[in-house]
Amino acid sequence: MSGESGETRAATAAESQREPSIPSTGHRLWTIVDRELHTVARTRTFYLLAAALAAVVLGITWIGDGFTAGYLPTTVDLLTPLELLVPIVAVAFGYRAILGDELRGELDVLETYPVSSREIVLGVYAGRAVGVAVAIAVPLVLAAVGIALGGEDPVAIYATHTGADSPILFARFLVLTVLFGLVLLAVAIAISALVGGTRSALALAVVALVALLIGFDLALVYGLAEGVIGEADLLYSLAISPLSAYRGLVLETTVVVASGTGPRVASPLASLIGLAAWTVGSLAVAIWGVRR
């Protein structure tokens, strides 16, 4: 009996000394993603932004007779406004994402758990990305439904675009617009990880918006005017700017495809690589900012 009791006590002691199991990477990531989804769902500002974007998209579609004209004219009408509005929405979703955790002391708490900086950034990005994607996609889906219900001819031919209209073209526009928003969200999260206060985050976000919306395009124009960028290289140089890459992708995969003729306006492969580089690079900067 005493021998069995000793073995039992030894087994109990050994069991108590075992280290607790560490959650898997997937579980840790999902925990952070789930937290971000709840944060997005509780933030009224995000709902206001999404509602404002929906109002603009549907308003432009209605004013431009897009509900009867078709998918391609609506794409052309919406492209320029979304070049301005999507960056604003994406930056608003992300410019305090990491900073808010730091100011509330949540990053210090997370450091006591086996959670890496990479998992924190990727989890925050994935959770916020769902909010950005929904905010951008829902208005465009509503516009597409309105066009499908209100269009006079499901396959329209127009003077300005000699090809056939198609919901596939609008679906490409929707996907590329969401992708554009996710790229800029990564930039905003990088800003959030680098700054130390709300004012500096807001200031840097404004600077980033100006650079993304105006600065890079002006730099490309200057490079072309000064001969730094040759005309043959312009199609590939557009990939340097996220905005130019997005615009070129939309025009190349919708308008040019529909018209069937005309010069190329961008290199789709180079533009996609440029957007991917901005996303990966921004998230790498954010990881470094959290780790430092």
CORZITA-V920968 format. One record per residue. N is the residue number from 0. RES is the residue in one small letter. OMEGA is omega in whole degrees, -180 to 180 (NA if undefined). Layout:
n: {N	N}
res: {RES	RES}
omega: {OMEGA	OMEGA}
//
This chain:
n: {0	1	2	3	4	5	6	7	8	9	10	11	12	13	14	15	16	17	18	19	20	21	22	23	24	25	26	27	28	29	30	31	32	33	34	35	36	37	38	39	40	41	42	43	44	45	46	47	48	49	50	51	52	53	54	55	56	57	58	59	60	61	62	63	64	65	66	67	68	69	70	71	72	73	74	75	76	77	78	79	80	81	82	83	84	85	86	87	88	89	90	91	92	93	94	95	96	97	98	99	100	101	102	103	104	105	106	107	108	109	110	111	112	113	114	115	116	117	118	119	120	121	122	123	124	125	126	127	128	129	130	131	132	133	134	135	136	137	138	139	140	141	142	143	144	145	146	147	148	149	150	151	152	153	154	155	156	157	158	159	160	161	162	163	164	165	166	167	168	169	170	171	172	173	174	175	176	177	178	179	180	181	182	183	184	185	186	187	188	189	190	191	192	193	194	195	196	197	198	199	200	201	202	203	204	205	206	207	208	209	210	211	212	213	214	215	216	217	218	219	220	221	222	223	224	225	226	227	228	229	230	231	232	233	234	235	236	237	238	239	240	241	242	243	244	245	246	247	248	249	250	251	252	253	254	255	256	257	258	259	260	261	262	263	264	265	266	267	268	269	270	271	272	273	274	275	276	277	278	279	280	281	282	283	284	285	286	287	288	289	290	291}
res: {m	s	g	e	s	g	e	t	r	a	a	t	a	a	e	s	q	r	e	p	s	i	p	s	t	g	h	r	l	w	t	i	v	d	r	e	l	h	t	v	a	r	t	r	t	f	y	l	l	a	a	a	l	a	a	v	v	l	g	i	t	w	i	g	d	g	f	t	a	g	y	l	p	t	t	v	d	l	l	t	p	l	e	l	l	v	p	i	v	a	v	a	f	g	y	r	a	i	l	g	d	e	l	r	g	e	l	d	v	l	e	t	y	p	v	s	s	r	e	i	v	l	g	v	y	a	g	r	a	v	g	v	a	v	a	i	a	v	p	l	v	l	a	a	v	g	i	a	l	g	g	e	d	p	v	a	i	y	a	t	h	t	g	a	d	s	p	i	l	f	a	r	f	l	v	l	t	v	l	f	g	l	v	l	l	a	v	a	i	a	i	s	a	l	v	g	g	t	r	s	a	l	a	l	a	v	v	a	l	v	a	l	l	i	g	f	d	l	a	l	v	y	g	l	a	e	g	v	i	g	e	a	d	l	l	y	s	l	a	i	s	p	l	s	a	y	r	g	l	v	l	e	t	t	v	v	v	a	s	g	t	g	p	r	v	a	s	p	l	a	s	l	i	g	l	a	a	w	t	v	g	s	l	a	v	a	i	w	g	v	r	r}
omega: {-179	179	179	179	178	179	180	179	179	179	179	179	179	180	-179	-178	179	179	177	-179	-180	179	180	178	179	179	179	179	-179	178	179	178	-180	177	-180	178	177	178	179	-178	-177	-174	-177	-179	180	177	179	178	-180	179	179	178	178	180	180	-178	-179	178	179	179	-179	-179	180	-179	-179	-179	177	-177	179	-174	-174	176	178	177	180	180	-174	-173	-177	177	-179	174	178	-171	-179	176	180	180	-178	180	179	179	-169	-168	176	-172	179	-178	180	177	-179	-179	179	180	-178	177	177	178	-179	179	178	179	179	-180	-178	177	179	-180	178	-177	-179	178	178	-179	-178	180	179	-180	177	179	179	-179	179	-179	-179	-172	-175	178	-180	176	178	177	180	178	178	178	-180	-179	-174	-178	180	-177	-178	177	-174	174	-178	-175	-176	179	-171	180	-179	176	-177	175	178	179	180	177	176	179	179	-178	-179	179	176	178	178	179	-180	176	-178	174	177	177	-180	179	175	177	-178	-179	-175	-173	-178	-179	-176	-179	179	178	180	180	-180	177	178	178	180	178	179	180	-177	-175	-175	-169	-177	178	177	178	178	178	179	179	178	-179	-178	178	178	177	178	-179	180	-179	-174	-179	-178	-180	179	-179	180	-178	177	-179	179	178	178	-179	180	178	-180	-179	-176	-174	178	-174	-179	179	-179	-178	178	180	176	-179	175	-179	180	173	-178	-179	180	180	178	178	179	179	178	180	177	-179	-178	180	180	179	176	176	179	178	178	-179	178	-175	-173	NA}
//
